[in-house]
C-alpha cells in the first residue's frame, strides 16, 4: 500500500471514529437484546412444543423427559454464551474491517 493510501485511511478512520463508537454501542445493545429474546424464546418454544404435541411427550419415558428438560434448562442457562459465541464472528461486523475503509475511501473519491 502506498503512503498516500495509508494517510487517507488514517484520515477516514478519524472521521468515522464517532460513527464506529456509536456502532459499537449499538452492537452491545443488540447483543443484550438478543440474549434476552433468545432466553425467553427457548423457554416459550419448549413449552409450546410440549403443549402442541402432548402425544409425543406422553410416549416418552420419565427418564427421557427429565433428560430433555435438563437439556432445555442447560440451553437456557447458556443463552448468553451461545449468543456471544455467535456474535464473535468478525464477518458479522464488517464495519470493523480495514478493507472496508479502503473501499470507503475509493468510493468517496
N, C-alpha and C positions, 0 to 999 in steps of 0.2 A: 504494500500500500504506500502511496506517496505521502510525503509530509503534509501536503496541502489537504489531502483527504482526511488525514488524522486531525488536523486543525478544524476542518469542517465538522467532523464527527464530535469533537470536544465541544464546539460551539452549540451544535444541535442538542447534544446531551444536556448542556447547561440550560438551554432554552426549554427543554422538555422536562427538566427535573421536577418542577412543581406538578406537572401532569402525572409523571411517573409516581410521585409520592402519593398523590390522590388515588391513583390506580391501585397502589399497594394497600391503602386504607380500604378501598372497596373490595379488594381481594380478601382481606382479613374478615370484613363484614360478611361477604358472600360465603366464605368458609364456615363462619359461625352459624349463619342461617341454614346452610346445607346440612351441617351436623344436627341442628335442631329438627329440621324437616325429616332427615333420614331416621333419627332416633324415634320419632313419632310414627313414621311410615312403617318401619319394621314391625313395631308392636301392632299397629292397626291392621296391617296386611295379614299378619299371622292370625289374629282374632277373626278377621273376615273369612279367611280360608277355612278355619275350623267351623265357623258358623254356616258357611255356604255349603260345605261338603261334610256334614256330620257322619254320613255313611262311611267315609274313609277313616275318620277318627275312631268310629266305633269298632271298626275291624282291626284296629291296631292294638297290640298288647300294651299293658300298663308300662312295661319297660321301654317300649318303643316311643310311647307318648312322653315319658319322662326324658328320654334322650332328645326328642325333638324340642321339647320345652327348654332343656338345657342349652341346646344349640341356638335357639332363638334368643334366649337370655344372654348368651355369650356374644352373639351378633350385636344385640342392643348395647351391651356393655362396651364393646369395642367400636362403636359407631364413630367416635371422634378419630381414632387411629385409622380406621378404614378410609374415611373421607380425606384426612390429611395425607395419607399414603398416595391416594389417587391424585390429589391436588399438587403433590410434589413433582409431578411430571412437568418438566420445563416446556414441553411442547404446548401445554395449555396456556402458558403465559408468554406468548410470542413477543410481547412488548418489551421483555427484558433482554431480548436477543440483539447483540451488536450488529448483526447483519441487517436487521430491520432498520437500524439507524442509518446504515449506508443507503438502503433503499429509499428511506425518507429524504435523505439529502439529495439523491439523484432525482427523485420525483419533484422536489421543490425547486430545482434549478430551472 
